[in-house]
Amino acid sequence: MAGDSGGGKVKRVHFMVRQARESDNEALVELDRRCAMGEETIMAFVRSHDFFARSKPYEQPQLLVAEAGNTILGVGGAALKPLRVGGELLKAAYFYGLRVDPAFRRLGVASAIGDALIELVKQREADFTFSLVLEGNVPSLGLLAKRGARAVRRCVLAILPAGEAGGAGRWRSLEEQDLDRTALLFRSAFPWHDLFPPFDVAALHGLLQRTPGLALRTCYGLDVGEELTACFGLWDYSPIIRMRIQQRSPREQAEHPWLFQAGEIAPHFLLPLAFQKPELLAEAIQEATRLLAERRRGPIISVLIIPYDPEDQAFAAIRQFERFELGIQLFARSVRTEVRLGGRPLFLDPTDL
């Protein structure tokens, strides 16, 4: 797809939109560094040397770049995946990672990449698209609203510090023979949630094999008798992205010194995560933060990040822990099927963050 910016006093730039290639990696990493979020957002992201690591958790990632000559102007991605909405299994496209070189903004590059992604997912018969945008990311919030995406719900990223190192409790490492029960527990834990993926042993195997920083050896389970009642994977996200927290108000720094006095931060997510009762989520968090305390990396601190729908009472146990919370807005747009999100609790997949 070709694009053409122009008009007014802006120099015209002819560019094309194409599939990203592995050979683009170095240019994309440099582009990402130039596109750091401004001071209006609390988080700054430090991407690894592998730009494509962000897309590896997905089975069907589609990454497009806008290119003028030999210069990459922008990039954006879409991940196609089946998700349950209103009890019906639909084909969703998650849009992520759209960024444009600051030197080439306001030239229609973002719109061209967005149009190309929409056309691509239409060809793949996606029913709807959705995106998650951190509060404070004004350009992305404005672009999504301008292009017809509907703000569905304000969700939350809870950032928790590492706990106290100590002896292991009731949790054990999961093994290959646990995967059937893990998949069953995962499906039964979120029976009414929208945006929930179909999940079986094959899907779990694929997730563990594709995802940098996640492996069966970092997954844990809690048994009551012979029944698996809760499980979580402690996903180290730092092979994909690390974070820096930008300075905020003196009050915030005083209330959360473990966060605001840190240099680089290694984020960890709970993936997969399933529990029969809300109180078991609290036990999972306690065990995960204990494990993080054992993984201290000198000046780099490890934190646990849990995305959740604040209207979902199953996650109310998070509120008993010390934490710093950020808002994240879910947007959705119908493509082939009129999709109504917001009437049920939302399942937030950490791979989409």
PyMOL commands that set and color helices and strands:
alter all, ss='L'
color gray80, all
select helices_A, chain A and resi 22-34+51-55+102-104+109-123+138-146+176-189+201-210+216-218+250-255+257-260+278-293+313-320+350-352
alter helices_A, ss='H'
color red, helices_A
select strands_A, chain A and resi 2-5+13-19+43-47+61-68+71-85+88-100+128-134+150-161+172-173+219-224+227-236+241-245+264-275+301-308+324-334
alter strands_A, ss='S'
color yellow, strands_A
deselect
rebuild
show_as cartoon
